C-alpha cells in the first residue's frame, strides 16, 4: 500500500531534444503507470533545435493531460536541468530523459519509500538495452534487496569499476526542496560518464548532506544505451 497522500504530487519533467520517436515511448510508459492514490504531473521540456518534438506531441498527445514547454536559448544539458529544477513546485520530482522507458510499477513502488523524512532520494535498478527490450540486461547485478546510503564514502564506492553497477540518474525520485538546494547552488564540473567528478555523481552525493539515498533492487526502468550517451 502506498503511503503518499492524495494531496501530495510528483512532478515528472521529461527533458527532450530532437528525439520525438524516443520521447513517444517514454510518454507511453508514463501514461501506462499502475497508480491509484498518487497524483503525478507530466511536463515535457523541449530544447530541440527543430519542431519535430512539438509536432509529435500535437499529433499524438494533444488530448492527454501533458504540459509542453518549448525552450529557446538552452544549449547545455546541465543548463536545461537547472532551469527545470528552478521551476519545480511539488514535494517530489522526477527528472526523466526522453530516451528511457519506465516500468508500469515505477511510481507505485518508488513512492512507498518517500514517507520517510530521512530519505532525500530514491533510485532503482534498471534493465539496460540498445534497440531491443527483449535483449536487455540487468543494470545493478549484485543488488538483491534495497540498499541505503548515509554517507558519501559508501555511495561513491559504488561507482568504482567492478562494484556491480549503479542506479541510473533518470530513475530517481527526489525530495524537491533538497534537489533545489543542490542543483541551484552547486558549482558543477562536467566529467566523463561514470567518473566520480562528473556532475550527476557530485549532485547525488551532495544530497547526502540532507538525508539518505535508497537504491531499490527492483528493475523499474529501461535505460537505453545509444551513441549519444556513451
ZIZI-V839962 format. One record per residue. N is the residue number from 0. RES is the residue in three letters. SS is DSSP state (alpha for helix, beta for strand, coil for the rest). PHI is phi in whole degrees, 0 to 359 (none if undefined). Layout:
[[N;RES;SS;PHI] [N;RES;SS;PHI]]
This chain:
[[0;UNK;coil;none] [1;UNK;coil;286] [2;UNK;coil;253] [3;UNK;coil;280] [4;UNK;coil;280] [5;UNK;coil;300] [6;UNK;coil;287] [7;UNK;coil;273] [8;UNK;beta;223] [9;UNK;beta;250] [10;UNK;beta;269] [11;UNK;beta;245] [12;UNK;beta;270] [13;UNK;beta;250] [14;UNK;beta;280] [15;UNK;beta;230] [16;UNK;coil;204] [17;UNK;coil;61] [18;UNK;coil;226] [19;UNK;alpha;298] [20;UNK;alpha;295] [21;UNK;alpha;295] [22;UNK;alpha;300] [23;UNK;alpha;301] [24;UNK;alpha;295] [25;UNK;alpha;297] [26;UNK;alpha;294] [27;UNK;alpha;302] [28;UNK;alpha;291] [29;UNK;alpha;287] [30;UNK;alpha;288] [31;UNK;coil;258] [32;UNK;coil;295] [33;UNK;coil;276] [34;UNK;coil;216] [35;UNK;coil;227] [36;UNK;coil;279] [37;UNK;coil;273] [38;UNK;beta;265] [39;UNK;beta;222] [40;UNK;beta;247] [41;UNK;beta;258] [42;UNK;beta;230] [43;UNK;beta;264] [44;UNK;beta;249] [45;UNK;beta;254] [46;UNK;coil;253] [47;UNK;coil;299] [48;UNK;coil;261] [49;UNK;coil;214] [50;UNK;coil;256] [51;UNK;alpha;296] [52;UNK;alpha;294] [53;UNK;alpha;303] [54;UNK;alpha;296] [55;UNK;alpha;295] [56;UNK;alpha;296] [57;UNK;alpha;296] [58;UNK;alpha;282] [59;UNK;alpha;249] [60;UNK;coil;228] [61;UNK;coil;296] [62;UNK;coil;271] [63;UNK;coil;265] [64;UNK;coil;276] [65;UNK;beta;233] [66;UNK;beta;269] [67;UNK;beta;243] [68;UNK;beta;236] [69;UNK;beta;266] [70;UNK;coil;264] [71;UNK;coil;229] [72;UNK;coil;80] [73;UNK;coil;267] [74;UNK;coil;247] [75;UNK;coil;234] [76;UNK;alpha;297] [77;UNK;alpha;294] [78;UNK;alpha;298] [79;UNK;alpha;297] [80;UNK;alpha;297] [81;UNK;alpha;296] [82;UNK;alpha;297] [83;UNK;alpha;298] [84;UNK;alpha;299] [85;UNK;alpha;296] [86;UNK;alpha;268] [87;UNK;coil;298] [88;UNK;coil;222] [89;UNK;coil;253] [90;UNK;coil;289] [91;UNK;beta;233] [92;UNK;beta;212] [93;UNK;beta;237] [94;UNK;beta;250] [95;UNK;beta;262] [96;UNK;beta;250] [97;UNK;coil;289] [98;UNK;coil;259] [99;UNK;coil;245] [100;UNK;beta;228] [101;UNK;beta;264] [102;UNK;coil;292] [103;UNK;coil;302] [104;UNK;coil;263] [105;UNK;alpha;306] [106;UNK;alpha;294] [107;UNK;alpha;301] [108;UNK;alpha;286] [109;UNK;alpha;298] [110;UNK;alpha;290] [111;UNK;coil;294] [112;UNK;coil;268] [113;UNK;coil;275] [114;UNK;coil;289] [115;UNK;coil;277] [116;UNK;coil;293] [117;UNK;coil;283] [118;UNK;beta;266] [119;UNK;beta;258] [120;UNK;beta;201] [121;UNK;beta;232] [122;UNK;beta;246] [123;UNK;beta;219] [124;UNK;beta;292] [125;UNK;beta;212] [126;UNK;beta;252] [127;UNK;beta;264] [128;UNK;beta;217] [129;UNK;coil;255] [130;UNK;coil;252] [131;UNK;coil;238] [132;UNK;alpha;300] [133;UNK;alpha;292] [134;UNK;alpha;253] [135;UNK;coil;281] [136;UNK;beta;230] [137;UNK;beta;293] [138;UNK;coil;283] [139;UNK;coil;257] [140;UNK;coil;278] [141;UNK;coil;247] [142;UNK;coil;251] [143;UNK;coil;250] [144;UNK;coil;206] [145;UNK;coil;302] [146;UNK;beta;238] [147;UNK;beta;245] [148;UNK;beta;253] [149;UNK;coil;242] [150;UNK;coil;213] [151;UNK;alpha;293] [152;UNK;alpha;301] [153;UNK;alpha;296] [154;UNK;alpha;294] [155;UNK;alpha;292] [156;UNK;alpha;298] [157;UNK;coil;293] [158;UNK;coil;272] [159;UNK;coil;285] [160;UNK;coil;303] [161;UNK;coil;89] [162;UNK;coil;267] [163;UNK;coil;96] [164;UNK;coil;106] [165;UNK;coil;225] [166;UNK;coil;285] [167;UNK;coil;293] [168;UNK;alpha;306] [169;UNK;alpha;293] [170;UNK;alpha;279] [171;UNK;coil;283] [172;UNK;beta;255] [173;UNK;beta;250] [174;UNK;beta;279] [175;UNK;alpha;302] [176;UNK;alpha;298] [177;UNK;alpha;277] [178;UNK;alpha;299] [179;UNK;alpha;296] [180;UNK;alpha;303] [181;UNK;alpha;280] [182;UNK;alpha;292] [183;UNK;coil;265] [184;UNK;coil;225] [185;UNK;coil;250] [186;UNK;coil;278] [187;UNK;coil;292] [188;UNK;coil;233] [189;UNK;coil;283] [190;UNK;coil;236] [191;UNK;coil;281] [192;UNK;coil;305] [193;UNK;coil;87] [194;UNK;coil;278] [195;UNK;coil;302] [196;UNK;coil;271] [197;UNK;coil;287] [198;UNK;alpha;299] [199;UNK;alpha;294] [200;UNK;alpha;290] [201;UNK;alpha;297] [202;UNK;alpha;297] [203;UNK;alpha;297] [204;UNK;alpha;295] [205;UNK;alpha;292] [206;UNK;alpha;299] [207;UNK;coil;293] [208;UNK;coil;291] [209;UNK;coil;247] [210;UNK;coil;167] [211;UNK;beta;254] [212;UNK;beta;247] [213;UNK;beta;242] [214;UNK;beta;250] [215;UNK;beta;266] [216;UNK;beta;284] [217;UNK;beta;287] [218;UNK;beta;275] [219;UNK;beta;247] [220;UNK;beta;207] [221;UNK;beta;246] [222;UNK;beta;260] [223;UNK;beta;273] [224;UNK;coil;256] [225;UNK;coil;210] [226;UNK;alpha;302] [227;UNK;alpha;278] [228;UNK;alpha;242] [229;UNK;coil;277]]
